């Protein structure tokens, strides 16, 4: 059926017509037709508004250092559909992807004929489960959106993590923190431990209520575990991880920002729980894994002389984390910003925080149906240091021609999809 990868890309493009359809009915039907591969997985489920990617990678590296074969399902992909699916650091090959999709195709057609069309993301998720069922010791599954009605929420994990809860995807998840927390808390399963880095009372109450209803032991940051004695030495953060009844650990991470302290501390709590009765973990090796972790597009210095830093800050909360890290890491250098985002994001709130802090701000756009057009930002031309430009490649090229001056820093942010385009462009130049 699928002999060339162009056929795969055309097929997935055609499935976009079925949109985003929260709920598990089609997933469970498709899985059932394919012998329920998800039931063979030993999995960790990760949901949250921000920090999922970093958390997944900390977990993956800690387990990989302990010689586990770790499957990772994540979104968005930095390039094509194979970029969602990894074992350790190796993405699924295009040949294997095509083979599994070909095997799945009759089941997809059967549901299509019933007018119960599986969506693009549902097919991708099931394909991942089939691949992991035969190839990994443990799978880390990142929820796509929300949790309760998310495509990934058919698994029965050995542990769940909710990184945090903030306003995002409000059209699907709700307009308030409790509403969004209710969706995230949907990944909590009966008698399965749940770890969270969330601290806001409005969201925590919802998570606590769900954990109580499911008889799931809840571990909360700054209550059941914490990080102490934080030091930043050059481009490294160090701290002591502590939790009652667990051995303290000295942790060092490369990723910057207070949010990365929370993410890595949350992962250490998860590892301690898993080590009690699920997995054999050498914590000296796990700590090496945490220290090695760097995630593409998360405050990543992608170019030197001049310095270009990219960050996939795509909602008000992640912009806040981004700005805290910028201010703490580069307090005195002159800073310039390029920004582009999806039109369904809260762009005014994001730009309100960004604009005052940069010497120049250039708002641009990119080739995607959801990309915000430039004309939506015309009112921002009232600021002397803000400009609009539609050719982001030209902007990036212009930075590369600047003098070798480390006192000028260039930041690019606003959308993970936009960041992936910029990253690939810079790395392939």
C-alpha positions, 0 to 999 in steps of 0.5 A: 500500500505505502511504497514511498514516504510521499504516499505516507505524507499525502495520506496523513495530510488527507486525514487532517480533514477529520480534524481534532476529535477528543474522545477514545471511541475511535481509538479503542475501536482501532486498537481492538481491530489490531489486537490491542497492542497498548495492553502489552506496554509498560508505560509512563504517561505524561500530561501538562500544559508546559514542560512535557517535552523536558520531563519526557527527555529527563525520564528517557535519559535516566532510564536509558543510562540504566540500560533500558530500551525506552520508547518515546512518543512525543509531539510536536515533531521537529520535522516529519511524522517519524519525529514523534516516535523514538527508541532511546535516541533513534527515531523510527525508520521510514521503512518501518513506519510504512510497513506498520501503516500498511499493516494497519490500513485495512483496519483504518478502512473498516472504520472509514466505511462505518463513518467512524474515521480515525484522525491523523493523531489517532492513527499515529498513536496506534502505530506507535503502540504497535511499534513499541509493543515489540521493541521496548522495555518501557514506553514514555507516552506524552499526551497530545492535548488535555488528558481525559479525552486525549488519544493517548489515554487508553493506556494503563500506565505504571505511573502518571505525571502531570507537569503543570496546569495553565491556560492553553487550548481553551477552545477544547479544554476550558477557560479556567484552571479548574476546567483544564486541570480536570482534563489533565487529571483524566490520566490518573488511573486506579491505584496508580501513583501520580506525580505533579509539579503543579503548585496553584491551589485551583488546579491542585484541588482538582488533581487531589480530588481525582487522585482520591477518587481513583485511590491513586497516591499523589506526590506533590512538589514542595510537599512530598518532594523538593529541591534545595540549595540551588546554584547556577555555575556557568550554564549548569544548575545544581541542587539537592533533591529531597523527599521524606523516606527517600535518599537525598540526591545531588542533581546537576542539569544543563537546562536553564530556568526555574521550570527545569528545576521543577521538571527534573525534580518531578522526574527524580520523584517518579524514578524513586517511586518506580525503583520501589517495586517496578524497575531496577534503577541505579541512581548514580546512572540516572543522575548522569542521564539527567545531567546529559539532557538537552531538548531541542528548541528549549532555550537552545543556543543554536548559533554562536557569534552572534548568539541565537537562542530559540525557545518554543514558548507558545502560551503565556505561561511558557513565555513567563518561564522564557522571560525569567530565564532570559533575565536570569541568564543574560541580565546585561546584554542587548537583546533582540526578538523574532516572534511568530505564533499560531493565531489561536494562541493568546498573542496579545498577552504574550507580546505584552510581556515580551515587547518592553524587554527587548531592544528590537522586536520583529513579528513575522509569520510562517507557512502553516494554516494556523499561523497568525497573519501579520495584519493581526498585529498592525496595532503594535506598530505604535511601538518604535522598536516593533516591526512586521516582516513576512520573510522569517528566513531573511531575518535569520540570514540577516542575523548571521551577517551581523558582526561577531559581537557577544553583547547582542543576543537574538532570541526566536520564539512564539510557536514550537512549529515555527521554532522547528522550521527555524532550527532545521533552516539554521542546521542545514544552511 
